[in-house]
Amino acid sequence: MDDSILSSIVKLLSFLSRGKDHLIIDADTHITDLTSLSEQQRQKYDSTSNYYHGRPISAEDLLTEMSMAGIDMSLIWQNPAATVYEQNNQEGNYQKLLQANRYILDSFISHPMKFIPAGWTDPKALGLANAIKLIHILMKEFGFFIIKMNPAQNAYPMYSKDVMTCVNEIVSLGGIPAFHYGSDTIYTTAEDLEKIATLNPDVPLLAVHMGGGGAGYLQAEETYQKSRDLGLRMPNIKFIFSAKRETHIESDLIAYQIAGAPYKSSLFCGSDAPYGRQSWNFGGYERMFQGLMNGAHHTDLRLKANPDLFHQQDVNNYLGGNFAKFIICHYQRFLDQK
C-alpha cells in the first residue's frame, strides 16, 4: 500500500470521525470507467439515454447524483453488468475485474471524503487461484478491507468450498467478506448466509440487499422473513438495504429498533445505484423515517404502543451513522494489522 492510498484512507477516516453523527451515506453503489466499455457496450450506452439494466455510471455521474439527493458519501464497488466475463478465459476475466477494481481505487484517491472503496472477487469466473491473488492485491496493495462476491451474477453457491476459501483468506488478512444476498437466484439462501456467519461469529459479514436483489415480491417474501429473523439471532450479520421492497424495509427497521443494541446498529441504507436512483431511495428513506418518528399517528401497532420508539439520532444512525461507525472501527482494525 503506497503513501497516496494510506493518506486517502486517513482522510476518509478523519472525515467519518468528524461527521459520524450526521453524515448521510449510501452503502451500496456501483461505478464504471466508461472508457473501458467494450465496443458493443459503448454502442448500447450511446444509443439511448433511457435506463436499461445496469446502465453504467462513472464516478462523476455518481457525484452529481449524490449532490441532487443530498448524500454526503457513498460506498463504491464495481458494476457487474459492465464487467462481462468470458467462458474459459479465467486470466482474461481476472484482468477485467482487476481493471474494474482499480477504477474504484483511483476514484477513491481522487475523492477520499466522498467515496468509501470496496473490492470484488469471483472464484468461478477467475478460478480460485486468481480470485485469491486478486484478494491479496485488493487488500495489501489497494488497501480495501471489504471484499464482495456475487454468486447470483454467474451461478455459484454462496456456501461452497471455493467461496469459503476466499472468505477465510479475506478474514485472515483482517478484512470483511460481503455478498450479494438476494432472492433472485437459488445461489444466495438464508441458510447459506447463516452457515458462513456461524463459522466466523466474531467477524462481521455484509449481506447486500437483505434478501432482495432482482427478485419479484412474492419470490422474495420467504427470504425477507428469514433474513429479518436471522439478523436478530446473529448480530455479526450486517445488512445493506437496497433493491428491497420498502414495506419490508420499514418492518425491519421497527423490529431491529425494538430489539435495541447491538441489532439496531446492523442496518445500513443504500440505493444500489445505478440499479436504483439515489434521489428516489434516500428521498423515500427520509419520508419513511419522518413517519416512524411520529409513532402516535403511524399505522403499525408496535409504534402506536411505543410512539417514541424512534428519535432523530436513531434516524441519523440508520441514514449513515451506523455505517460510518462500522467503517471507522473495522478500517482502523484492518490498518492496525499492517
Beta strands, then each sheet from edge to edge (+ up, - down):
strand 1: 25-31
strand 2: 73-78
strand 3: 115-117
strand 4: 119-120
strand 5: 146-149
strand 6: 176-182
strand 7: 205-211
strand 8: 237-241
strand 9: 267-269
sheet 1: 1+ 2+ 3+
sheet 2: 4+ 5+ 6+ 7+ 8+ 9+
end
